[in-house]
């Protein structure tokens, strides 16, 4: 069976930050960043970097991870023979 042309889609990016607080930490901190209005993707990138840098400057936070992610997919329908 032949396939239709692929259809692709991408999600908007998302930004997340996670870390541990304290020395024997059972406290996990997580945050997400969104932008709206006249803000841009670059503004959200900068905000994530500022948060990571600020937390790195504090000795009570550890395991700091900042992630920017996207989701992409492609689908192809099968045509009848």
ABEGO torsion letter per residue (X at the ends): XBBBBBBBBBBBBBBBBBBBBEABBABBBBBBBBBBEABBAAAAAAAAAAAAAAAAABAABBGBBBBBBBBBBBBBBBBBX
